[in-house]
Amino acid sequence: MFKWASAVRIGWLLAGLSTAAAGAQTPANADGPQYGFGRPASAQEIAGWDIDVRPDGHGVKKGRGTVAQGQEIFDAQCASCHGTFGESTRYLAIAGGVKKEDIQTGRASALLRPDGVRTVGTKLNYATTLWDYINRAMPWTNPQSLTVDQVYAVTAYVLHLNEIVPADFELNDGNLTKVQMPNRNGMTTDHGMWSVKGKPDVQGSNCMKDCVREVKVTSSLPEFARNQHGNLAEQKRPIGPTRGIDTTRYDGSKAVVASAAAAPPSAGPNVQQLITTNACTACHSVDSKVVGPAFREVGAKYKSRPDAEAYLVRKIKEGGQGVWGTVPMPPQPALKEADAKAIVDWILGGAK
């Protein structure tokens, strides 16, 4: 259904955009409604969007890649976010939690426990899902830059990290759909989101008596989800004012933001804490490039500039793009002026 719908949507899009200036009068589809403008999407144009790979093998691309080849690519382009062994630095942990018996049963035992590890290995039902996501969205800084063979190689390595395939395994278009995932039998199709005949996930009815006059929308965090992806208090969202609670604390009524344990006022802002709580370390490290340049590299570039402090404070608060590459740096409008200056002074001082 996706491929047909994609073709139709792309055809409509091209119909609306391609010939408004040219004034063409060719109908978009000879068998469908005739609008007097546009043209059918070409096979090449559709192929650029129609890249999904399904669990049944539909859309699988011809290619191959080994675990060893995947390790080289992973170390170079993936480990900075996901950890050398998939244990994660600050993003999703992609390995762990898989037991030998899970491969036999097809039901990830970790997911049967409220505190079980949630990783790519324990959650995914099909290897094609992993291949499809890596192909479409990774690496994060340059999606769809990997070749088909490289996608096979990285997928093979991630499967190996989860002990699903051996170290000498070669993944290819012939065996991708045959990989036995630890949770292949963990999917259910009995719910209402899969079929209108299934049981709805929720049951609703109109309130007819003693109804609540004011509804307060709240959210909660299940115990098993705490710290699954690190302490939320240390991960500032790039958009909006939302701040995460300290998920190392299990009593929600007493949860506080990690920055509450700040240094004494007389000591000035704690720079190490500032760059962590404001998510600077998600893209920068002290002496090596991650997504953006190293802090010391920035300091070396601007330390001789007369207005270096004011310039860098403005860049931090307003964000920017193009100076160090194409990846944009999100703005930090909520960062206090004094805190921004403390970070900049630390950078210009050699990030020590």
C-alpha positions as CSV (number, residue, x, y, z in Angstrom):
1,M,0.0,0.0,0.0
2,F,2.9,2.4,0.8
3,K,4.3,2.1,-2.7
4,W,1.0,2.8,-4.4
5,A,0.2,5.7,-2.1
6,S,3.7,7.1,-2.6
7,A,3.3,7.1,-6.3
8,V,0.0,8.8,-6.2
9,R,1.1,11.5,-3.8
10,I,4.3,12.2,-5.7
11,G,2.3,12.4,-8.9
12,W,0.0,15.0,-7.4
13,L,2.9,16.9,-6.0
14,L,4.6,17.1,-9.4
15,A,1.3,17.9,-11.0
16,G,1.0,21.0,-8.8
17,L,4.6,22.2,-9.0
18,S,6.2,21.2,-12.3
19,T,4.2,23.0,-15.0
20,A,2.5,26.0,-13.5
21,A,5.0,28.3,-15.2
22,A,5.2,26.3,-18.4
23,G,1.5,26.2,-18.9
24,A,1.4,22.6,-20.0
25,Q,-2.1,21.1,-20.6
26,T,-1.3,17.4,-20.3
27,P,-3.6,15.6,-17.9
28,A,-1.8,14.2,-14.8
29,N,-3.3,10.7,-15.4
30,A,-5.2,9.7,-18.5
31,D,-7.3,7.3,-16.5
32,G,-8.1,9.6,-13.6
33,P,-9.3,13.2,-13.1
34,Q,-8.0,15.7,-15.7
35,Y,-6.9,19.0,-14.2
36,G,-5.2,20.5,-17.2
37,F,-1.7,20.8,-15.8
38,G,1.1,18.7,-14.5
39,R,2.5,15.3,-15.6
40,P,2.8,11.8,-14.3
41,A,5.8,11.1,-12.0
42,S,8.6,9.2,-13.7
43,A,9.8,5.9,-12.4
44,Q,13.1,7.5,-11.4
45,E,11.3,10.2,-9.4
46,I,9.2,7.7,-7.6
47,A,12.2,5.5,-6.9
48,G,13.8,8.4,-5.0
49,W,11.0,8.3,-2.4
50,D,9.9,4.7,-2.6
51,I,12.7,3.1,-0.6
52,D,10.9,1.3,2.2
53,V,11.8,-2.4,2.9
54,R,9.1,-4.6,4.4
55,P,9.3,-7.6,6.6
56,D,8.1,-9.9,3.8
57,G,11.1,-8.8,1.7
58,H,9.3,-6.4,-0.6
59,G,11.7,-3.6,-1.5
60,V,14.9,-5.5,-0.5
61,K,17.9,-4.1,-2.3
62,K,20.5,-6.4,-3.9
63,G,23.8,-6.3,-2.0
64,R,25.9,-7.8,0.7
65,G,28.1,-6.9,3.7
66,T,30.1,-8.7,6.4
67,V,30.3,-8.1,10.2
68,A,33.9,-7.1,9.9
69,Q,33.1,-4.5,7.2
70,G,30.3,-3.2,9.3
71,Q,32.5,-2.8,12.4
72,E,34.9,-0.5,10.5
73,I,31.9,1.7,9.3
74,F,30.3,1.6,12.7
75,D,33.4,2.7,14.6
76,A,33.9,5.6,12.1
77,Q,30.3,6.9,11.8
78,C,28.1,5.4,14.5
79,A,30.1,4.8,17.7
80,S,30.2,8.4,18.7
81,C,26.5,8.3,19.5
82,H,25.8,4.6,20.1
83,G,29.0,3.5,21.8
84,T,31.8,1.2,20.5
85,F,29.8,-1.9,21.5
86,G,26.3,-0.4,21.1
87,E,26.1,0.4,24.8
88,S,25.2,4.0,23.9
89,T,26.9,7.3,24.9
90,R,23.8,9.5,25.0
91,Y,21.5,8.0,22.4
92,L,19.6,4.7,22.0
93,A,21.5,1.6,23.3
94,I,21.4,-0.7,20.3
95,A,22.8,-3.9,21.9
96,G,22.3,-5.9,25.0
97,G,19.6,-7.9,26.8
98,V,19.5,-10.8,24.3
99,K,19.8,-14.3,25.7
100,K,20.6,-17.5,23.8
101,E,17.3,-19.0,24.5
102,D,15.5,-15.9,23.1
103,I,16.8,-16.9,19.6
104,Q,15.2,-20.3,20.0
105,T,11.8,-19.1,21.3
106,G,11.5,-15.9,19.3
107,R,10.3,-14.1,22.4
108,A,12.7,-11.6,24.1
109,S,12.7,-12.5,27.8
110,A,13.9,-9.0,28.7
111,L,10.6,-7.6,27.5
112,L,8.6,-9.9,29.8
113,R,10.1,-8.0,32.8
114,P,9.2,-4.4,33.8
115,D,12.9,-3.6,34.3
116,G,14.1,-5.5,31.2
117,V,16.6,-3.9,28.8
118,R,15.0,-2.3,25.7
119,T,17.4,-2.4,22.8
120,V,17.4,-3.0,19.1
121,G,18.1,-6.6,19.8
122,T,15.2,-7.1,22.2
123,K,12.6,-5.0,20.6
124,L,12.7,-5.6,16.8
125,N,10.7,-8.4,15.3
126,Y,12.4,-8.3,11.8
127,A,15.9,-7.7,10.6
128,T,14.4,-5.8,7.6
129,T,13.2,-3.1,10.0
130,L,16.8,-2.5,11.2
131,W,18.1,-2.5,7.6
132,D,15.3,-0.1,6.5
133,Y,16.0,2.4,9.3
134,I,19.8,2.5,8.8
135,N,19.2,2.9,5.1
136,R,16.8,5.8,5.5
137,A,18.0,7.7,8.5
138,M,21.6,6.9,9.4
139,P,24.1,8.3,10.1
140,W,22.2,11.1,11.8
141,T,24.4,13.8,10.4
142,N,24.2,12.6,6.8
143,P,21.3,10.2,6.3
144,Q,21.1,8.1,3.1
145,S,24.9,8.6,2.5
146,L,25.7,4.9,3.0
147,T,25.8,2.6,0.0
148,V,23.6,-0.5,-0.1
149,D,26.5,-2.8,0.7
150,Q,27.5,-0.5,3.6
151,V,23.9,-0.7,5.0
152,Y,24.1,-4.5,4.8
153,A,27.5,-4.4,6.6
154,V,26.4,-2.1,9.4
155,T,23.2,-4.1,9.9
156,A,25.3,-7.3,10.1
157,Y,27.5,-5.7,12.8
158,V,24.6,-4.5,14.9
159,L,23.0,-8.0,14.7
160,H,26.4,-9.5,15.8
161,L,26.6,-7.0,18.7
162,N,23.3,-8.5,19.8
163,E,24.7,-12.1,19.4
164,I,22.1,-12.9,16.7
165,V,24.7,-13.7,14.0
166,P,28.3,-14.9,14.3
167,A,31.4,-12.9,13.7
168,D,32.1,-14.4,10.2
169,F,28.5,-13.8,9.0
170,E,27.7,-12.1,5.7
171,L,24.3,-10.5,5.4
172,N,22.8,-10.2,1.9
173,D,19.6,-9.8,0.0
174,G,19.1,-13.6,0.1
175,N,19.2,-14.1,3.8
176,L,18.0,-10.7,5.2
177,T,14.5,-12.0,5.7
178,K,15.7,-15.3,7.1
179,V,17.5,-13.8,10.2
180,Q,15.9,-15.2,13.3
181,M,15.3,-12.1,15.6
182,P,15.0,-12.7,19.4
183,N,11.5,-11.1,19.5
184,R,10.1,-12.3,16.2
185,N,7.2,-13.9,18.0
186,G,6.6,-10.9,20.3
187,M,4.4,-8.9,18.0
188,T,0.6,-9.1,18.3
189,T,-2.0,-8.2,15.7
190,D,-5.0,-8.6,18.0
191,H,-5.3,-4.9,18.9
192,G,-7.6,-2.3,17.2
193,M,-4.7,-0.3,15.7
194,W,-3.9,-3.3,13.4
195,S,-7.4,-4.2,12.4
196,V,-10.9,-2.6,12.8
197,K,-12.0,-6.0,14.0
198,G,-9.4,-6.1,16.8
199,K,-9.9,-5.1,20.4
200,P,-9.4,-1.3,20.8
201,D,-6.5,-0.2,23.0
202,V,-8.8,2.0,25.0
203,Q,-12.5,2.0,25.8
204,G,-14.3,5.3,25.9
205,S,-17.8,6.4,26.8
206,N,-19.6,9.7,27.3
207,C,-19.6,11.0,30.8
208,M,-23.3,11.4,31.8
209,K,-23.1,11.8,35.6
210,D,-20.8,13.5,38.1
211,C,-18.5,14.5,35.3
212,V,-15.2,16.2,36.1
213,R,-15.5,19.9,35.3
214,E,-11.9,20.5,34.6
215,V,-9.5,18.0,33.1
216,K,-5.8,18.3,34.0
217,V,-3.5,16.7,31.4
218,T,-0.4,15.1,33.0
219,S,2.2,12.5,32.1
220,S,4.0,9.8,34.0
221,L,7.1,7.8,33.5
222,P,6.9,4.0,34.2
223,E,9.5,2.6,36.6
224,F,11.0,0.4,33.9
225,A,11.6,3.3,31.6
226,R,13.7,5.3,34.0
227,N,17.3,5.8,32.8
228,Q,16.6,3.6,29.7
229,H,18.1,6.5,27.7
230,G,20.1,8.3,30.4
231,N,19.1,10.9,32.9
232,L,16.5,13.1,31.3
233,A,17.6,16.1,33.5
234,E,20.9,16.2,31.7
235,Q,19.4,16.2,28.2
236,K,18.0,19.6,27.3
237,R,15.4,19.6,24.5
238,P,16.6,21.6,21.4
239,I,13.1,23.1,20.9
240,G,10.7,24.5,23.5
241,P,10.9,25.2,27.3
242,T,10.5,21.6,28.5
243,R,13.0,20.3,30.9
244,G,13.4,16.7,32.0
245,I,13.2,15.5,35.6
246,D,16.1,13.7,37.3
247,T,15.2,10.2,36.4
248,T,17.7,8.7,38.8
249,R,15.1,9.6,41.5
250,Y,12.2,7.1,41.7
251,D,9.9,9.3,43.8
252,G,8.3,11.6,41.3
253,S,7.0,13.9,44.0
254,K,10.6,14.6,45.1
255,A,12.2,14.7,41.7
256,V,14.4,17.6,41.0
257,V,16.4,18.8,38.1
258,A,20.0,17.7,38.3
259,S,21.2,21.3,38.2
260,A,19.9,21.8,41.7
261,A,23.2,20.4,43.0
262,A,25.1,23.4,41.6
263,A,28.3,24.8,42.9
264,P,28.3,27.4,45.7
265,P,27.4,31.0,44.4
266,S,30.8,32.3,45.3
267,A,32.5,29.7,43.0
268,G,30.7,31.0,39.9
269,P,28.9,28.9,37.3
270,N,30.0,25.3,37.1
271,V,31.0,25.1,33.4
272,Q,31.1,21.3,33.3
273,Q,27.6,21.1,34.6
274,L,26.5,23.8,32.2
275,I,27.7,22.1,29.0
276,T,26.1,18.9,30.2
277,T,22.7,20.1,31.2
278,N,22.5,22.3,28.1
279,A,23.3,19.3,25.9
280,C,26.5,20.9,24.5
281,T,28.3,17.6,24.9
282,A,25.8,15.9,22.6
283,C,27.6,17.5,19.6
284,H,30.9,18.7,21.0
285,S,33.8,17.1,23.0
286,V,36.8,18.8,24.6
287,D,39.5,17.8,22.1
288,S,37.9,15.8,19.2
289,K,35.1,16.4,16.7
290,V,31.8,14.7,17.4
291,V,29.0,16.3,15.3
292,G,30.4,19.8,15.8
293,P,34.0,21.0,16.3
294,A,35.9,20.3,19.6
295,F,35.7,23.0,22.2
296,R,39.5,23.5,22.0
297,E,39.3,23.8,18.3
298,V,36.8,26.6,18.7
299,G,38.9,28.3,21.3
300,A,42.0,28.2,19.1
301,K,40.1,29.7,16.1
302,Y,38.7,32.7,18.0
303,K,41.1,33.4,20.9
304,S,42.9,36.1,19.0
305,R,39.7,37.9,17.9
306,P,39.1,41.1,19.8
307,D,35.4,40.5,20.2
308,A,35.7,36.8,20.7
309,E,33.6,36.6,23.9
310,A,30.7,38.7,22.6
311,Y,30.8,36.9,19.2
312,L,30.7,33.4,20.7
313,V,28.1,34.3,23.3
314,R,25.8,35.5,20.5
315,K,26.5,32.3,18.5
316,I,25.6,30.1,21.4
317,K,22.3,32.0,22.2
318,E,21.2,32.5,18.6
319,G,22.6,29.3,17.0
320,G,24.0,29.1,13.4
321,Q,25.1,27.1,10.5
322,G,27.8,27.1,7.9
323,V,30.9,28.1,9.8
324,W,32.0,24.6,10.7
325,G,29.9,22.6,8.3
326,T,26.3,22.1,7.1
327,V,24.9,20.7,10.4
328,P,23.1,23.5,12.2
329,M,23.7,24.4,15.9
330,P,20.4,24.9,17.7
331,P,19.9,28.2,19.6
332,Q,20.0,28.4,23.4
333,P,17.7,31.4,24.0
334,A,17.0,30.3,27.6
335,L,20.7,30.2,28.6
336,K,21.5,33.0,31.0
337,E,24.0,35.6,29.8
338,A,26.3,34.9,32.7
339,D,26.3,31.2,32.0
340,A,26.9,31.7,28.3
341,K,29.9,34.0,29.2
342,A,31.2,31.3,31.6
343,I,31.1,28.7,28.9
344,V,32.8,31.0,26.3
345,D,35.6,32.0,28.8
346,W,36.2,28.4,29.5
347,I,36.4,27.6,25.7
348,L,38.7,30.6,25.1
349,G,40.9,29.5,28.0
350,G,41.6,26.2,26.4
351,A,38.7,24.2,27.7
352,K,40.6,22.9,30.7
